[in-house]
Amino acid sequence: MVIISILACTCILAAQWTQTSGPEGGLIACVAVKDTHIYAGTVGGGIVRSTDFGASWTVLNAGLTSLYPNTILVKDENLFVGTTNGGVFLSTNDGELWSAVSDGLTNLSVSSMVSIGINIFAGTYGGGVFISTNNGSQWNPANAGLTSLSLNSLFAHGQNIFAGAGNQGVFLTTNNGTNWEPVGGGLSAVDIRAFDDNNFGIFAGSSFGPVFVSTNNGITWIEFGAGLPGTPVLSLKSSDAYVLAGTRGSGLYRSSDNGTNWTQAALGLTNPSIYTLSGGDNTGLVAGTADGVFLSSDTGATWNAVNSALRNSVVRTLEVIGTNLFAGSTGAGIFRSSNSGNSWDKVNTGLTNLEVKDFLAVDSCIFVGTGDGIFLTTDVGEHWVQRSSGLTWTQATGLAIANGVLFAGTFGGGVFRSTNKGEIWEEASSGLVHSFVRTLIAKDTILFAGTALGISRSTDFGANWLTVNSGLTSLSIRSLGTMGGNIITGTTDGNVFLSTDNGGNWSSVNSGLVASYVNSFAANGINLFAGTDSGVFLSTNTGLSWSPVNSGLPSSEVHSLAVKDSLLFAGLRGRAVWKRPLSEMVTAAKLTQPGLPTHFDLFQNYPNPFNPTTKIKYQIPNSNHVTLKVFDILGREVRTLVNEVKTAGEHSLTFDATGLTNGVYFYRMTAGSFAKTRKLVLLR
């Protein structure tokens, strides 16, 4: 018996999350090549490396405290990574281990890095440029002459360095950062995101669409845009034979005449956002996109995806529809699995935007909200058609249905509704507390919209909205969910609130939940899961207490949750989709969470008699609206001690009778159908 018990406990403690087979790909912010090694910086997933031309990828995050790399610099045998909010990291062993090297950096969001000789330069978002002469051990500011300290890009051209400085144009230093001077005659766009060069000149890509060329070291620039789509140019790669320009949302373009004319060069590239370009003699060209890494061996004429082993996609939303699990990604569109994540199919045919926000199933129809409006499929995702007529704001952040009426929350335009399955939409935002709707749900026929200024509720199908923030100590709403008859909400500062009366009152239910962002909820019976930037938390008592259930889960932010059969699925920022059996987590949580009362009760105050304070305790077995009032001997109410929703458990308070006369008083508690009265004596 003892042996069996020990083995059972060991299995529970060893249980952990496992990654599904995808969705493959990832949002690639930067790439670099070192010999035959390809390094890619993924948004939310850190650094990955391939030593076999993308056939396999290895996650290399040991020592990284930020999983948001913006730039990778290869210097001699060393690797440097500049990150968001983490500063600079150094690896001397091909990425196997990273060490922070940020001493002297007053801004830890590093956008770009270049080197000349022993000097390493780091551009930051808000702190300007810093220089290190000792491999990052110490950094010093080098901003003299810069009129903007927000650096988008740095580029080394010979012994000179060019900087794209916010909206202030291009600056040049010829003395290793001692002084910077503005250069840019002919630049009609000042927000420069990328540089590259060849023997003809220097190329600069702007956020306004054209590419600029300088043949005199940046003194003057010529705008070349014939054939370019006018969307932001995020990356450039050039040789004496060609120039490549990667855009946001419009694909890759190629020029064979140093930028005078451009033609699209996207054969094989399945994603239109090209964030970074690199390459080497041993690897060919490398493109980092919103949907993973692509390689070209013919100077960019054709491309091949190398993502079958890359599982770093940003999964914003998960939805179980019938027997299928749908995953909506940031930048890569929609993925579908019919076998609980063992394999995934990309199902984007007909979509004009790959930023997926939310799903909604209605009978045989599936609606999806994207950055370009709402789309509908009637064949389980094989084909999508747009259903956005009447939407004046196209970024659809949340979808809901109430009594057959569809509702869409938008980021900037409030709420819209449709009574004909999305063929026509009309605005339904009167009284809405804020037009930027982050999340939208329906409970029966009642709608709830979460915004940066709290929660709005509509009981008349969106005709009118009422602000329902009573009890909310944080108004920046990030998520909404339902559990039984209750409403649950999560905020951008890590708080969770519960309402048992349709938003009339909210109570904090945070015990044990330590996070900065609460992004999503999933309920399974009495079990409530929360997806946060600190992983997944479980409550088995309606939020009274929470336990982390993160064994085996990487440290990436959890965006979305879904329950399918006996499994919980988690969509991560930069690490695709993971799964874990529900039974493992519930068993583990019960080992750490306290028991709940089985019945209502009001206890005798102590001390009694008292002067002038006394403690009163009560318990409730489930979340409920509680009133606790004090009456004099004639039955007149003299104090209200509690009048709000309370979570299940034991509660206590101190009653201060200052101002009351000596004598006998009664205190009465009501909660639902429960009522109880006790006597107390004030004796001075």
Buried (B, 14 or more C-beta within 10 A) or exposed (E): EEEEEEEEEEEBEEBBBEBBBBBBBBBBBBBBBBEEBBBBBBBBBBBBBBBEBBEBBEBBBEBBBBBBBBBBBBBEEBBBBBBBEBBBBBBBEBBEBBEBBBEBBEBBBBBBBBBBEEBBBBBBBBBBBBBBBEBBEBBEBBBBBBEBBBBBBBBBBEEBBBBBBBBBBBBBBBEBBEBBEBBBEEBEBBBBBBBBBBEBBBBBBBBBBBBBBBEEBBEBBBBBBEBBBEBBBBBBBBBEEBBBBBBBBBBBBBBEEBBBBBEBBBEBBBBBBBBBBBBBEEBBBBBBBBBBBBBBBEBBEBBBBBBBBBBBBBBBBBBBBEEBBBBBBBBBBBBBBBEBBEEBBBBBEBBBBBBBBBBBBBEEBBBBBBBBBBBBBBEBBEBBEBBBEBBEBBBBBBBBBBEEBBBBBBBEBBBBBBEEBBEBBEBBBEBBBBBBBBBBBBBEEBBBBBBBBBBBBBBEBBEBBEBBBBBBEBBBBBBBBBBEEBBBBBBBBBBBBBBBBBBBBBBBBBBBBEBEBBBBBBBBEEBBBBBBBBBBBBBBBBBBBBBBBBBEBBBBBBBBBBBBEEBBBBBBBBBBBBBBBBEBBBBBBBEEBEEBBEEBBBBEBEEBEBEEEBBBBBBBBBBBBBBBBBBBEEEEEBBEBBEEBBBBBEBEEEBEBEEBEEEEBBBBBBBEEBEBEBEBBBEE
